[in-house]
Amino acid sequence: MQRFFRHLIISLLLAIAVLGVIYTVHGSKKGPKSVLYSEFVQYVDDGKVAEVSIQGNKLVGKFKTEDKGYAQFYTHFRREMEPSPEDLLTREKVRFQVADTEGNRWIVENLYLIPLLIVSGLLFMIIRQAQSSGGQAFSFGRSKHKLVSENRVKVTFDDVAGVAEAKEELGEVVDYLKYPKKYQSLGARIPRGVLLLGAPGTGKTLLGRAIAGEAGVPFYYISGSDFVEMFVGVGASRVRDLFEQAKRTSPCVVFIDEIDAVGRQRGAGVGGGHDEREQTLNQLLVEMDGFEPNQNVIILAATNRPDVLDPALLRPGRFDRQVVVDKPDIAGRLAILKVHSRGKPLGVNVDLNMLARQTPGFSGADLENLLNEAALLAARNNRDKIFMQDCEEAIDRVRMGPERKSRIISEDEREVTAYHEAGHAMVGRAIPESDPVRKVTILPRGMAMGVTIFVPEEDRYSASTEDLLAQIAVFMAGRAAEELAFGRITTGASNDIERATQIARDMVCRYGMSKLVGPVHFGRKQSQVFLGRDISEQRNYSEAVAQAIDDEVRKTVEAQYNRARSILETQRDMLDLLAAELLKSEVLEEEDLDKILGPSCQARRRTIATDKPKSVPLEAQTSEQSV
């Protein structure tokens, strides 16, 4: 009750202050003229009064001015005065009205209380609402973190797959939080900060959830953007508040997701001036490792832009460990598929190992989305289980988008597309260094009229000169097939030419694979931290070298184009046969290609190499090619 009256008094005082300002401003403006009653009588006798309202002992009306306009006036009178207002106005035939009731008079005399009561009520409700919500309306400087409760559905390391090394690094942190004496007896200090680096969808945030489920200590979660606010100084205040609360509950873990929103490199802003983000970052640096040691508060952060982070944030003592969460290999993909297939009824023909082989370059989020799309497809077809055809269709949907069945394509364009994709497939099957062809389709998907999908047999992490030349030849095969079949070319090969040219330029400028210009790196990329990605490339070579680079790129692309054309000319009848089958069936799998064209070069190579020791190849930079 005491708090209620305190809020009420504060509301009244604020309302009086607000209304005082309003009335002061309003009172400074020109209002009705105040006149004596004798002056009013003279105005009536002179015929200057237009109309009058009698409100108790007050007269309000209008009188004529010299410029033939009207002005308002008011005056007060007593009933014993002569002549009375009614008699005077009746005699001079002036229009008037009487509002002489006690209720109306009280309302008129106390009219100023109405806005006072309205403003007081509004202020009272605002203050009460702010108090009931914990003062959040006035707590700009309070941290917006979330303390993960113990009764929520927990995510553990068993739910995280495909990142064995990251789990091992973070498992050590969890073990320290559970058994600190084991490490303290050896004089070991647990890392104060662990930074998770990796591409989007690789499981960085999921690892943070697993830490929360495994650690058994208070876990604070906050996003990097939660520190940034429109008010100056709020970000630094929220950092201080976060660490003050964390220190009270230590040992604990603080997880900052997308830390690049607040941890970008200082001094790289465009235009100068004070930067609120820099002030927030400075406070974060001090809290992590400043003059006062920060004990038993472990910072866990995640980002996919480590290149823009401030060097002071990455040094030992702040983020002692940087754990790379990379895209999974084939074994990791299989483990992730097993995790996400829990609770999903799979048909007997679903081979998770085959799905793992067909999805190189997929992240954990992609694989989860793949199985979800397969479940949606099965439900759409009224099936009670997920079958392999659902999973394979889901792979195509995730990789290229859904089929565009509504697009109307003329027969001429369908024929051109069929020869284009047949050219890709035949050249890919004829070159030993090319990845195996898994599927060819002329059904439009996404932005493509047709697609030829190449999937490597195993993960590779580097490519030889022969591998890259094979990719260029495959890209140029579609254009070569169009020219060979129709004697003309279309715009359908624009993306193929762009990608082939980029590979050839990288071979010359980045990989040192040109004998003419030698093993030298040409070009220096320029980037701005606050402008995002690379915005330009600085030329650090002469005009003569530039001409040599252009000649080498053109020569490489043209040589592989001629190579692809030569293969197609040699097997022209097979090209016609494959294009006809594509026009008939629209989709051909690897088994269908083997029946039409015979075993591919890759299949013959596998047969020859079965009795020979096999070296472990590394993953190609382009693991699949969608044309």
N, C-alpha and C positions, 0 to 999 in steps of 0.2 A: 504493500500500500504506500509505503514511504517513497519507493521508486516511482510509483504511478504519479504522485503529486509532484515529485521533482521534474518528471517529464512534462507534466501539465504546465508548471510554472515556466519552464524553459520555452515551451511552445508559445505561451502568451507573451513573454518578453520578446521573442523573435517576431511574432506577429505585430506587436505594437511598433517595433523598430521598422519593419517593412512598411506598415501603413503610414508611419510618420514620414518616411521618405516619400511615399506616394503623395500624401496630402501636401507636403512641402512643395513638391514639384507642381502639383495641380493648383495649389494656392497661389503660386507665382504667376499663373496664367490669368488673363482677363476674364472675370465672371460677372454675374448680375450686379447692377448698380444699387447701392443702398441710399435711400432718400428718407427725409423726414416726412411725417404724416401731413404736415402743412404744405410741403412741396407736392405731395401726392394730390391734395385737394386742388392746388393751383393747376396741376397738369390736367385734372379732370375738367375744371372750369374752362381751360383753354382748348379743350377738345383734342389733347395729344394722347390720351390713353386709349389703346385699342381693345384690350381685354384684360380681365383681372380674375384671379383665383383667390378666394377667401379661405385661408387655412387656419382656423382658430383665431389667434391674435396676430396673424401674419398675412400680409397681402403680397401676392406675387403676380406680376403682369408684364405687359409690353406697352411701350410708349413710342410715339413717332419721333424720329430724329430730323434734323435739318436737311439731311441728304435724302429724304423721303424713304428712309429705311426704318427698321424697328430695333429697339434695344430693350433688354430685360431689366427689371428693377424689382426691389422688394422693400417693404417697410413694415413696421410694427405699430400697433395702435391699442388703445384701451377702450372698453365698451362705453365708458362715460363720455368719451369725446364726441363733440358735435361738429359737423353732422356725422351721422353713422355712415360707414362705407356703403351699406345697402341702400340707404335713402339717397346718398350722393350719386351712386352709379345708376340707380333707377331714374332719378330726375334727369340726368344727362344722357340717358339712353346708351349706356356703355354695357357691353356684354360681360357678364360675370357668372361665376359658379361658386357654390358654397360647399366646403368639405369641413364642416365644423363639428367633428365627433371627437370624443376623448381618445378613442382607439387610434384613429388616424393621426391625431396630434401627437400621441406618444410615439407612433412609428416614425413620423416625420422628424421629431426631435431626437430620436435615438437611431436614425438610419445608419449612422457611422458604425454601429455595433455589428451589423450584418457582415461586412467584409472582414472585420476583426475576428468574428467567430469562425468564418470559413477558413481563413488563413491559419488560425490557431489549430483547427481540426486537422488540416492537411499536415502541418508541421508535427503535430502529435503522432499521427499515424506513421509518418516517415521515421521519426525517432524510435517509436516502438518496434517498427519492422527491422530497423538497423540493429536494435538491441536483441531482438529475438533471433536474428540470424548470426549472432556472434560478432556483431560489429563489422561485418564484411563490407558494408557500404563505405566504410572509412578506413579499411585496412589494405591500402594499396601496397604497402611495403611488406606484407606478410607473404611467405612462400606459398606457392600453389601446389606443393607436392602432395602425393597420395601415399599414405602409410598402408602397405599391403597387410590385410588382416589375415589371421591364422586360420579362420574358418572358411576361407574361400576355396574354390576348386584349385588344387595345386598342380603345377607343371613341374615335373622332375626331369633329371637327365635321361631317364628312360624314354621320355617323349621327344628327345632331341637326337637326331641321327644325321650321319653324313659329315659331321664335323668332329672327328675323334680327337684331333690335336687341341682344338679349342676347349673341348670338354675336359681334357686332361689338365690344361692350364688353369681353368676356372675351378676344377675339382680341388686343386691345391689350395685355393683361396677358401673354399668351403671347409676343407679339412682343418685349416688354421683356425677358422672361427669356431669349430666344434672342439678342437683339441689344441689350444694355444700353447700349453706347457711343453708339448713335444718339440715345438720349434724354438721356443724361448730358451729351453735348456741348451740348445746348440748355438745360441746367440744369433739366430736367424731373424730377419725382419720381413714381415709379409709385405708384398707390394702395396703401396698406398693407392695406386690407381691402375686399372686395367682398361685399355682402349680396344674396343672391338672394331675391326676394319673389314670392309667387304662390300660387294655389290648389293643392290637392293634385292630383298627376298631370300637372302642366304641364311637367315636365322639369327641375326644379332639380337633383336628384341626377344625372340623366343629363348635364347640363352639367358637373358636377363630374368625372364620369368622363372626359368629353371633354377637360377641362383636363389630367387626368392623362396622357391619351394624346398630347396635343399638346405639352406644355410641355418635355419632355425633361430635367426636373430631378426631384429626389426629391419625392414626393407623399405626404403623410401624411393618412390618413383616420381620423376619430373621430366618434362620435355624441355629442350633447350629454348624453345620459343616462349615458354612460360616466364622466363626471366625478363623478356623484353616487353616494355610498356611505353605508352606515349608520354608518361611523366618522367622527367629527368631525375635520376637517382633511385628510381624504384627497383631496377634490376639489381644493383649492388645491395640494396636493402633486403631483397628477397634471398640473395645468396647468403648474407649474414644470418638471416632468420632460419634458413634451411640448415646451416651447419650448427647453429646454436641448439636447435632441437635434436639434431643427430648426435651431438656430443653428450646430451643428457641421457640418451638411450644407448650409448656405445657399450659393447661393440655392435656395429650395424653396417649396412650396405646402402649406399646412395647410388641409384642408377639414373644417369642423365642420358635420355634418348635424343638422337640428332643434335649432338653437342656442337656441330658446326654452325648452328644458328646463333650461338653466343661466343664461340671460341675462335672466330676467324682472325686471321693475322692482323695485328695492329699496324697503324700507319699506312694502310693501303687504301683508305677511303678516297673517293674522288671528290675534289673540291675543297677539302679542308673543313675546319669548324669542329666543334665538340661532337664526339660520337658517344652516344649512350651505351652502345655495345662494348666499346673499349673500357668504359668505367666498370661495367658488369664483369668483363673478363679479368680486369685487374683485381677485383675483389675475389673472384674465383681462384686466381693464382695464389693470392695471399692465404686464403682459407685452406687450400690444398697443401701448401708448403711455404709458410711464411715465418715470421719471427717466433710465433708461438707454435710449438709442435702440435700436430693434429694426430692424436693417438686413437687407434682402433676404429677409425671411420674410413672404410674402404670405398673408393669411388670407382664405379663401373660406368663406362660411357660407350656409346655406339655412334658410328658415323659411316657414310659412304663417300665422304669427301675429305680424306686425310690431307690432301694437298693444300687445302686452304687454312688449316689449323695453325695457330701461332706456335712458333718454336719453343717458347717458354712453357707452353702447356704440355709439350711432348717430352720434356727432359726427364731423366730419372729423378725420383723424389716426388714427382707429380703423377705422371703416367709411366710407371716403371716398366710396364709390359704392353706391347702392342700385339694383339692376337689377330691374325688374319683369318677371317671366316670366308673361305673361297667357295666357288660353285663346286658341288660334289662330283667325284669321279663315278665310275660305273658301280663300284661297290657301295659308295655313299648313296647313290640314287636308289639302289635296290633296298637299302636299309630305310630310306625315307619313305619309299612306297609301302614298305611293310608297316611302318608306323601309321601312315594315313589311311591304310586299308583296314585298320581295326574298326570293327563295327559296321563294315560294309559287306553285304553278302556277295561274294565273288563266284562266278561260274567256274566250272571245272576246266574250261579252256583258257582261263586267264593265266598268263605266264608273266609274273612280275620281273623275272630276269630278262625276258625279251623286251619288256617295256623300258627297263633300265638301259638296254642297249640302243633302243630307238630314240632316246631322249638326251643326246649329248648337248651340253650347254644349258640344260634346264636347271634352274635354282630350286631350292626347297619349296618356295611359294608356287612356282610353276607346277611342280609335281603334285602338290596338294590341290591346286586348281584343276589339274588333269583328271584326278580321280573324282573330284566333285562334278566336273562336266560329264564324265562317264556315267555317274549316278543319275544326273539329270536326264541324259539321253535314254538311259534304261527306263526311268520313270515315264518319260514322254512316250515310249513305245510299249507301255503297260507290261513291262517285264518285272519279275520279282527278284532277279539277280543281275549283276553286272557282268557282261560277257566281253570277250576279247575285241569284238568288232566295235563295241561302245568305247573301249579304251583307245583303239586306233583312230576312231573318228574324233575323240577328244584331243588326241595329240595334234591332229590337223587343225582343229579349232583353236587350240592354244597357240600353235605356231603361226598360223596364217589367217585365222578368223573363220567364221561360218561360210558355208557355200552360199553364193548369191544366185539362188534359183530363179529369182524374178527378173534377172537381167536377160534381155532379149538380144541374141547374137545372130547375125546373119550367117548363112552357110559358108560364104566366102571367108569371113573372119574365123569361123570354126576350123576351116581347112588350113588357113595360115597358121593358126595356133597349134594345130595338130602336127604340122611339119616342124614348127619351131621347137616344140617340146620333144618330138621324136629325134631331132638333131642333137639336143642336149643329152638325151638318154643314150643314143648310139655312140657318141664320142666318149661319154663317161664310161661306158662299158668296154670301149676299145683301148683306152689308155691305162696301163697297169698302175700308174701312180694316183689315179683318180679314186675317190671314195665310191663304194658300191651304190648303185641306183636302187632305191627302195620302193619308189612309187612315181608314176607319171599320171597326170590328170589334166584334162582340158576344161574342167569345171571351174568357173570363176570363184576365187576366194580372195577376200580382202580387196586389194587394189590390183591383183594379178588376174590375167585372162586364163593362165594355165600355170602349172607348177610341176617342176621335176625335183624330187627330194633325194638328196645324197646323204647317207649316214655312214660315218666311219665305223669300222669293225671294233675299234678299241679307242680309248681316250689318247689324244696326242697333245703335246704341249709345245712343239716346234715343227717347222716345215722346212724341207729341203728345196733346192732350186727346182728339181724335177716336180715336186708336189705343187709348187706355185705355178709353174708353167702349165701343168695339167689343169689347174683351176681356170687359167686364162683360156685355154683351148676349149674347155667345156662351156664357159660363158659365151664365147664367140661362135659356138656351134649352132645356136639358134638362128643367128643372122645368116650363117653360111647355108643352112638348110633352106631358109626362105629364098635366098638368091638362086640356089641350085634348082629348086622346084618351080619357082614362078618367074625367075629372071628379074625380080625386083625385090626391094627391101621395104620394110614398114617401120613404124616407130616402136614396135613391140620390143625391140632389142635395146632400147635406150638405157634401161637399168643395167643390162648385161655389159654394155660398153663402158658404162661408168665404173662398175666394180672391177672389170678387167683392167681398165686404165689405172685405177688406184693401186691394184696389186703390182702392176708393172712399175709404177712410179715408186712404190715402197721398195721394190727389189733394187732399184737403182739408187735411191736417195737414202734409204734407211738400213737395208740389209747388206749393202756392199756386194751385190751379186752381178754387177756389170764389169766385164773385163776392160771396157773402154775407159770408164771414169774411176774404176778402182774401189777398194774397200774404204770409202770415205763417206761420212754422214753429211748430207747437205740440207740446209734449212734449219732455222731455230724458231720454235714456236713461242709466241708471246701470249701471255694470259694475264688477266687482272683478277684479283681475288674477289672483288665485289661485282665484277661484270660476268662472272660465271666461267664458262669454258674458254678454250683458246680462241682468241678473237682475230689473230693474224699470224702470219709466218714471215719471219725476217730472212731475207736472202743474204746469206753469207758466202756467196760465190759470184764469180764474174759472169758477164754476158756470154763469153765463150763456153764456160761450163754449163750455163743454162741451155744453150743451143745443143750441147752434147747430150744433156739429160733428156731433152725433148726428142732428139733423134733416137736415143736408146729406147725410150718408152714406146715410141711409134714402131720401131723395128721389132721390139718384143711382141707387141700386140698383133702386128701384121703377120709375123712368123707363125704365131699360134692360130691365127685365123686361117692361114693357108694350110696349116696342119689339120685343123678340123675339117676344112673343105675337102682335102685330099682323102680323109677317111670316109667321108660321106659319098664322094664320087666313086670310090672303090666299091661301096656297098649300097649303091643307089636303089637296087631292087628291094633290099631290106628296109631302106628308109620309107619307100612307098608302102610296103606291107605294114610297117609299124604305124605309120600315119593313118592308114585305113582302119586298123584295129582300134586306134584311139578315137576316131570318128564314130566307130560302132559302139565301143564299150565305155568311152569317156574316162575310165579309170583303169590303170594296169598296175598290178603289184609286181614284185620281183619275180615271183613264180611264173606269172603270165609272160614276162619278158623272156625268161629262159625258154618257155615253150615256143615263142615266136622266133627268137633270134638265136637260140642255143645258149650254152653257158658263156658267161661274160669272161673277160680277161682276168678279172679279180678271182673268179671261181677257178679258172685254170691255174692261176698262180698259187692259190691255196692248195690245190691238189698236188702240184709239183713240190711244194714246200712241206708236205706232211712228214716226210722222213728226214728233214733237215732241222738242225737247231735254229730256233727262231729268236731273233733279237726283239726286244720290247720297244716298239715305236712310240713316239711322243705325239701328243694331241696337236692336230693342225689348228692354225689360227682361225680358219673357217671350217667348222665341223659340219655344217649343213649348208646347202645352197638351194635357195628358193628363187626360181627364175620366173 
